[in-house]
């Protein structure tokens, strides 16, 4: 089957048009008229991902994080550009689904809420046409530290960063969450009455601002978005049965998280 057929089915669930302004979504490398026998889902496109795709004869990669995120000045051979050159050399098409999968109902932020048992959810920060990024809702009352332990356990992390001066361990009832690097939405979490905001890549000074404004936060890291892989694999396997696709669907096993804690 053609890449265009697979992408059309995906975009009927998660339209590119939901992406935030200026975001990168859609086909980024390769061509839509390519014959696809093997599809692989991945969070990132790194050298480990590309090597895995080559070894497994992957025709189409669907990823969350774009391999080309900033303008390129050239494609002369370097370790970074070799990632792109090897994709082209081996005729591997790459399709990116970035903030649209964060925004769409039954997308990444809703999957996070399911795992953390955040109920009665609503959009955290509106985007357009009734959609929005992030979610906020209610949890069974628990202490801040118990919520942090739950985040660590659910996402199988070796550590989480807590944004707190450790002066207290209050009870938590209302939680906001946004996958990826969502520190810019903490004021939305405040305005909607969150006790805690969960997001990745919180800067030092932003952490201080969050506390000064009366909010706590948990930073589980950007890589929790790897949930994208297994959850989309479930959807594609369902579509495969529904549409009778002759298609192999793989979940990337490549390690792409650049951080760990001692």
Legacy VTK file of the C-alpha trace (Angstrom):
# vtk DataFile Version 3.0
C-alpha trace
ASCII
DATASET POLYDATA
POINTS 262 float
0.000 0.000 0.000
1.053 3.616 -0.422
2.292 5.943 2.291
-0.457 8.359 1.252
-3.144 5.819 2.205
-1.656 5.283 5.657
-1.260 9.010 6.254
-4.819 9.742 5.085
-6.167 7.332 7.710
-3.976 8.861 10.402
-4.983 12.415 9.490
-8.668 11.480 9.658
-7.967 10.867 13.366
-5.350 13.586 13.926
-5.523 16.407 11.343
-2.427 18.496 10.695
-4.642 21.565 10.951
-4.878 21.098 14.721
-1.166 21.865 15.090
-0.138 25.039 16.848
0.851 27.979 14.663
4.352 27.613 13.246
4.601 23.959 14.262
6.067 21.215 12.079
3.624 18.457 11.164
3.262 16.336 8.050
5.658 14.622 5.696
9.198 15.924 6.149
11.426 13.462 4.286
10.591 11.237 1.331
7.428 10.882 -0.714
3.806 9.961 -0.246
3.646 7.752 -3.348
6.116 5.294 -1.798
5.057 1.660 -1.460
5.015 0.751 2.241
5.342 -2.755 3.622
6.764 -1.853 7.036
5.738 1.079 9.222
7.651 2.006 12.381
6.486 4.384 15.112
9.079 6.343 17.082
9.300 9.353 19.370
12.593 10.722 18.013
14.699 10.349 14.892
18.238 9.845 16.111
21.138 7.800 14.724
19.897 4.819 16.769
16.413 5.134 15.272
17.743 5.317 11.729
20.013 2.299 12.192
17.075 0.330 13.577
14.886 1.398 10.649
17.542 0.342 8.138
18.061 -3.046 9.793
14.302 -3.713 9.891
13.672 -2.582 6.303
11.299 0.170 7.390
9.613 2.113 4.590
7.729 4.728 6.634
8.566 6.309 9.981
5.841 8.166 11.882
7.405 10.222 14.662
6.484 12.952 17.119
9.694 14.972 17.032
10.765 16.352 13.670
14.280 15.411 12.536
14.542 18.842 10.876
13.462 21.386 13.476
15.612 24.358 12.478
16.556 25.597 8.988
19.521 23.766 7.443
22.416 25.698 5.921
23.803 22.668 4.121
23.830 18.865 4.060
27.567 18.324 4.248
28.425 15.156 6.147
28.422 15.537 9.942
27.115 13.181 12.641
23.897 15.212 12.738
23.280 15.480 9.003
24.216 11.814 8.539
20.883 11.041 10.215
19.082 12.797 7.368
21.385 11.567 4.620
20.924 7.950 5.704
17.146 8.317 5.658
17.302 9.630 2.103
19.894 7.055 1.033
17.692 4.196 2.254
14.468 5.728 0.912
12.768 5.962 4.327
9.842 8.364 4.378
9.371 10.368 7.600
6.038 11.789 8.719
5.872 14.102 11.761
2.923 14.455 14.143
3.882 17.018 16.771
1.445 19.318 18.599
-1.574 17.973 16.726
-1.285 14.678 18.655
-1.064 16.716 21.884
-4.217 18.660 21.029
-6.509 16.070 19.426
-9.104 14.373 21.686
-7.945 10.865 22.614
-4.397 12.014 21.950
-1.253 12.167 24.037
-2.430 14.452 26.840
-5.619 12.442 27.263
-3.525 9.252 27.402
-1.436 10.830 30.172
-4.613 11.624 32.106
-5.802 8.026 31.740
-2.540 6.697 33.172
-2.566 9.123 36.103
-6.311 8.728 36.732
-7.009 12.420 36.196
-10.792 12.652 35.792
-13.344 15.241 34.638
-10.765 16.792 32.346
-10.916 19.920 30.253
-8.508 21.696 27.928
-5.688 23.528 29.702
-4.895 26.186 27.074
-7.343 26.762 24.174
-5.941 26.823 20.630
-8.702 27.085 18.028
-12.156 25.787 17.146
-12.792 24.420 20.632
-9.542 22.464 20.786
-6.605 23.063 23.108
-3.261 21.853 24.402
-2.751 20.271 27.813
-5.442 18.998 30.167
-6.615 19.784 33.707
-8.829 17.706 35.954
-9.434 16.061 39.312
-7.566 13.298 41.113
-8.374 11.341 44.254
-6.894 13.441 47.079
-3.268 12.619 47.782
-0.181 14.430 49.010
2.117 16.230 46.616
4.889 13.713 47.233
2.541 10.764 46.724
1.477 12.252 43.386
5.145 12.624 42.435
5.769 8.972 43.345
2.793 7.960 41.209
4.160 9.918 38.235
7.536 8.218 38.702
5.945 4.760 38.882
3.450 5.180 36.029
6.066 6.449 33.582
8.755 4.040 34.836
11.235 6.830 35.598
14.414 6.721 37.647
13.610 10.174 39.081
11.271 13.162 38.843
12.106 16.807 39.577
9.816 18.518 42.064
9.244 22.252 41.918
8.770 23.003 45.607
10.649 24.701 48.420
9.911 21.589 50.517
8.262 23.640 53.238
5.113 21.524 53.112
3.540 18.447 51.525
-0.011 19.625 50.779
-2.981 17.565 49.678
-3.579 17.641 45.922
-6.964 17.455 44.217
-6.634 19.336 40.925
-3.843 18.550 38.458
-2.821 20.066 35.116
-0.586 18.257 32.648
1.043 19.030 29.320
3.474 16.689 27.613
6.816 17.841 26.277
8.169 21.264 27.160
5.039 22.997 28.432
6.326 25.424 31.050
4.857 28.342 29.095
1.343 27.187 30.018
1.784 27.292 33.795
-0.289 30.486 34.041
-3.199 28.608 32.441
-2.811 25.953 35.137
-2.914 28.703 37.772
-5.956 30.430 36.307
-7.875 27.137 36.202
-7.187 26.321 39.836
-4.526 23.624 39.557
-2.721 22.560 42.723
0.086 20.979 40.657
1.297 21.319 37.085
3.072 18.374 35.421
5.277 19.146 32.428
8.839 18.676 31.171
11.882 20.908 30.766
11.055 23.460 33.468
13.753 26.159 33.617
15.271 27.258 36.930
13.811 30.766 36.908
10.437 29.558 35.636
10.360 27.125 38.543
10.863 30.033 40.921
8.073 31.996 39.222
5.744 29.010 39.506
6.321 28.824 43.257
6.050 32.573 43.777
2.649 32.462 42.094
1.450 29.757 44.471
1.667 26.662 42.260
3.647 23.431 42.653
5.024 21.458 39.703
6.456 18.076 38.765
8.931 17.718 35.915
9.049 14.087 34.731
11.147 14.971 31.676
10.312 15.349 28.003
10.727 11.663 27.270
7.424 10.578 28.856
6.061 11.387 25.413
7.405 7.966 24.370
3.863 6.831 25.225
3.130 8.124 21.699
4.735 4.942 20.302
2.714 2.246 22.057
-0.601 4.088 21.933
-0.345 4.863 18.221
0.720 1.266 17.570
-2.596 0.195 19.125
-4.497 2.499 16.788
-2.600 1.435 13.679
-3.103 -2.242 14.486
-6.834 -1.590 14.852
-6.896 0.259 11.517
-4.893 -2.565 9.921
-7.611 -5.059 10.863
-10.406 -2.655 9.962
-8.981 -1.826 6.525
-7.385 -5.250 5.825
-3.955 -3.674 5.321
-1.041 -5.878 4.347
1.332 -3.988 6.619
3.909 -4.763 9.305
3.676 -2.326 12.239
6.697 -1.908 14.499
7.353 0.026 17.708
10.831 1.493 17.796
13.083 -0.012 20.458
15.894 2.493 19.970
17.064 4.414 23.033
16.747 8.159 22.441
16.386 9.646 25.937
19.627 11.604 26.481
19.233 11.760 30.281
19.422 9.442 33.246
20.047 10.011 36.952
22.555 8.390 39.295
LINES 1 263
262 0 1 2 3 4 5 6 7 8 9 10 11 12 13 14 15 16 17 18 19 20 21 22 23 24 25 26 27 28 29 30 31 32 33 34 35 36 37 38 39 40 41 42 43 44 45 46 47 48 49 50 51 52 53 54 55 56 57 58 59 60 61 62 63 64 65 66 67 68 69 70 71 72 73 74 75 76 77 78 79 80 81 82 83 84 85 86 87 88 89 90 91 92 93 94 95 96 97 98 99 100 101 102 103 104 105 106 107 108 109 110 111 112 113 114 115 116 117 118 119 120 121 122 123 124 125 126 127 128 129 130 131 132 133 134 135 136 137 138 139 140 141 142 143 144 145 146 147 148 149 150 151 152 153 154 155 156 157 158 159 160 161 162 163 164 165 166 167 168 169 170 171 172 173 174 175 176 177 178 179 180 181 182 183 184 185 186 187 188 189 190 191 192 193 194 195 196 197 198 199 200 201 202 203 204 205 206 207 208 209 210 211 212 213 214 215 216 217 218 219 220 221 222 223 224 225 226 227 228 229 230 231 232 233 234 235 236 237 238 239 240 241 242 243 244 245 246 247 248 249 250 251 252 253 254 255 256 257 258 259 260 261
